Amino acid sequence: MDKVDYKKDFKELYLPKQKPVIVRVPKIDYFMIEGSGDPNNEPFAQVTAALYSLSYAVKMSYKSKLVPEGYYDYVVFPLEGVWNLVDKTLPSTVKSNFKYTLMIRQPDFLTTELFERFLSETKKKKPNPFLDQVTFSTLEEGLCCQILHKGSYDDEPESFKRMAEFCSEQGYRRVSKTHREIYLSDPRRTESEKLKTVLRYPVEKITS
């Protein structure tokens, strides 16, 4: 079996074009951590590190004495975040008011029992206080509008405007004030104008 690569095998969900589209997102398993505060602060970096260290433990488990049943080689999925506001009366420019759930998709051979095993192993090898907050859960986003945003995170409102106009023209309605971001670039190694981020939110078809 060839290596599973989300850029090829799940291209519709992870590599959209720079124009809005409607997609249906199926049930997907994730490692997740909930948090709040400015994403430029240290706790956010620790949350991200916890999710990646655990995800790579699963990825590299083919080297262990107990290789998971059904294991196949794959590319670790990108970091994703669902964003909301703690205080809805404050503007979205107040980053300390952000509320988020960070997550990384997992391969379908992973089970709850394996999650517990890898969590225990990762706590010993790469201690991180946020590992205690990781959950392994399934989410189904369903019908969504999404777009590939290129550039700074601060310029995302322009892409959201294009998504809103597209939904209005095509007869769709946004059904949640939260939105998902999928980070295809590492902001530590990529210039802000070259960052690539998938923006997505759930919608429904307007019926007359």
RAWOMO-V214656 format. One record per pair of residues at least 12 apart in sequence whose C-alpha atoms are under 10 Angstrom apart, sorted by the first residue. I is the first residue (numbers start at 1). J is the second residue. Records with the same first field share a line. If there is no record, write none. Layout:
I: J / J
//
This chain:
1: 72 / 73
2: 72 / 73 / 74
3: 72 / 73 / 74 / 75
4: 72 / 73 / 74 / 75 / 76 / 107
5: 73 / 74 / 75 / 76 / 77
6: 74 / 75 / 76 / 77 / 78
7: 75 / 77 / 184
12: 24 / 25
13: 25 / 26 / 146 / 147 / 182 / 198 / 200
14: 77 / 78 / 146 / 147 / 148 / 182 / 183 / 184 / 197 / 198 / 199
15: 147 / 148 / 182 / 184 / 196 / 197 / 198
16: 146 / 147 / 148 / 149 / 197 / 198 / 199
17: 146 / 147 / 148 / 149 / 198
18: 146 / 147 / 148 / 149 / 150 / 159 / 162 / 196 / 198
19: 146 / 147 / 148 / 149 / 159 / 162 / 163 / 166
20: 145 / 146 / 147 / 148 / 149 / 159 / 160 / 162 / 163 / 164 / 165 / 166 / 167 / 199 / 200
21: 144 / 145 / 146 / 147 / 148 / 163 / 166 / 167 / 170 / 200
22: 143 / 144 / 145 / 146 / 147 / 163 / 166 / 167 / 170 / 172 / 200 / 201 / 202 / 203 / 204
23: 141 / 142 / 143 / 144 / 145 / 146 / 200 / 202 / 203
24: 140 / 141 / 142 / 143 / 144 / 145 / 202 / 203
25: 139 / 140 / 141 / 142 / 143 / 144 / 202
26: 138 / 139 / 140 / 141 / 142 / 143
27: 138 / 139 / 140 / 141 / 142
28: 105 / 106 / 107 / 108 / 137 / 138 / 139 / 140 / 141
29: 103 / 104 / 105 / 106 / 107 / 108 / 110 / 111 / 136 / 137 / 138 / 139 / 140
30: 51 / 55 / 77 / 80 / 102 / 103 / 104 / 105 / 106 / 107 / 108 / 110 / 134 / 135 / 136 / 137 / 138 / 139
31: 50 / 51 / 52 / 54 / 55 / 102 / 103 / 104 / 105 / 106 / 115 / 133 / 134 / 135 / 136 / 137 / 138
32: 47 / 48 / 50 / 51 / 80 / 81 / 101 / 102 / 103 / 104 / 105 / 131 / 133 / 134 / 135 / 136 / 137 / 138
33: 47 / 48 / 50 / 51 / 81 / 100 / 101 / 102 / 103 / 104 / 130 / 131 / 132 / 133 / 134 / 135 / 136
34: 47 / 81 / 82 / 99 / 100 / 101 / 102 / 103 / 130 / 133 / 134 / 135
35: 47 / 83 / 98 / 99 / 100 / 101 / 102 / 130 / 133
36: 83 / 84 / 85 / 86 / 95 / 96 / 97 / 98 / 99 / 100 / 101
37: 85 / 86 / 94 / 95 / 96 / 97 / 98 / 99 / 100
38: 94 / 95 / 96 / 97 / 98 / 99 / 100
39: 95 / 96 / 98 / 99 / 100
40: 95 / 96
41: 96
43: 129 / 130
44: 100 / 102 / 130
46: 128 / 129 / 130 / 131
47: 101 / 102 / 103 / 128 / 129 / 130 / 131 / 133 / 134
48: 79 / 80 / 102 / 103 / 104 / 130
49: 126 / 128 / 130 / 131
50: 119 / 122 / 123 / 126 / 127 / 128 / 129 / 130 / 131 / 132 / 133 / 134
51: 79 / 102 / 103 / 104 / 105 / 128 / 130 / 131 / 134 / 135
52: 76 / 77 / 78 / 79 / 103 / 104
53: 118 / 119 / 122 / 123 / 125 / 126 / 127 / 128 / 131
54: 104 / 115 / 118 / 119 / 120 / 121 / 122 / 123 / 126 / 131 / 134
55: 76 / 77 / 104 / 105 / 106 / 107 / 115 / 118 / 119 / 122
56: 75 / 76 / 118 / 122
57: 115 / 118 / 119 / 121 / 122 / 125
58: 71 / 76 / 106 / 107 / 109 / 110 / 114 / 115 / 117 / 118 / 119 / 122
59: 71 / 72 / 73 / 74 / 75 / 76 / 106 / 107
60: 73 / 74
61: 118
68: 109 / 110 / 111 / 114
69: 109 / 110 / 111 / 114
70: 108 / 109 / 110
71: 107 / 108 / 109 / 110
72: 107 / 108 / 109
73: 107
74: 106 / 107
75: 107
76: 104 / 105 / 106 / 107
77: 103 / 104 / 105 / 106 / 107 / 182 / 183 / 184
78: 103 / 104 / 105 / 182 / 183 / 184 / 185 / 186
79: 102 / 103 / 104 / 105 / 181 / 182 / 183 / 184 / 185 / 186
80: 100 / 101 / 102 / 103 / 104 / 105 / 180 / 181 / 182 / 183 / 184 / 197 / 198 / 199
81: 99 / 100 / 101 / 102 / 103 / 104 / 179 / 180 / 181 / 182 / 183 / 199
82: 99 / 100 / 101 / 102 / 103 / 178 / 179 / 180 / 181 / 182 / 199 / 200 / 201
83: 98 / 99 / 100 / 101 / 102 / 177 / 178 / 179 / 180 / 181
84: 97 / 98 / 99 / 100 / 101 / 176 / 177 / 178 / 179 / 180
85: 97 / 98 / 99 / 100 / 177 / 178
86: 98 / 99 / 100
87: 99
93: 154
99: 178
100: 178 / 179 / 180
101: 180
102: 134 / 180 / 181 / 182
103: 134 / 135 / 136 / 137 / 182
104: 136 / 182
105: 136 / 137 / 138 / 139
106: 136 / 137 / 138
110: 136
111: 136
112: 135 / 136 / 137
115: 134 / 135 / 136
116: 135 / 136
119: 131 / 132 / 134 / 135
120: 132
141: 180 / 200 / 201 / 202 / 203
142: 201 / 202 / 203 / 204
143: 172 / 201 / 202 / 203 / 204 / 205
144: 172 / 173 / 174 / 175 / 179 / 200 / 201 / 202 / 203 / 204
145: 160 / 163 / 164 / 166 / 167 / 172 / 173 / 174 / 199 / 200 / 201 / 202 / 203 / 204
146: 159 / 160 / 163 / 179 / 180 / 181 / 198 / 199 / 200 / 201 / 202 / 203
147: 159 / 160 / 162 / 163 / 181 / 197 / 198 / 199 / 200 / 201
148: 181 / 182 / 184 / 196 / 197 / 198 / 199 / 200
149: 181 / 182 / 183 / 194 / 195 / 196 / 197 / 198 / 199
150: 185 / 192 / 193 / 194 / 195 / 196 / 197 / 198
151: 191 / 192 / 193 / 194 / 195 / 196 / 197
152: 187 / 191 / 192 / 193 / 194 / 195 / 196 / 197
153: 181 / 187 / 192 / 193 / 195 / 196 / 197
154: 192
155: 192 / 193
156: 197 / 199
159: 199
160: 179 / 199 / 200 / 201
163: 199 / 200 / 201
167: 203 / 204 / 205 / 206
168: 206
170: 205 / 206
171: 203 / 204 / 205 / 206 / 207 / 208
172: 202 / 203 / 204 / 205 / 206 / 207
173: 202 / 203 / 204 / 205 / 206
174: 201 / 202 / 203 / 204 / 205 / 206
175: 201 / 202 / 203 / 204
176: 201 / 202 / 203
177: 201 / 202
178: 200 / 201 / 202
179: 199 / 200 / 201 / 202
180: 197 / 198 / 199 / 200 / 201 / 202
181: 197 / 198 / 199 / 200 / 201
182: 196 / 197 / 198 / 199 / 200
183: 195 / 196 / 197 / 198 / 199
184: 196 / 197 / 198
185: 197
//
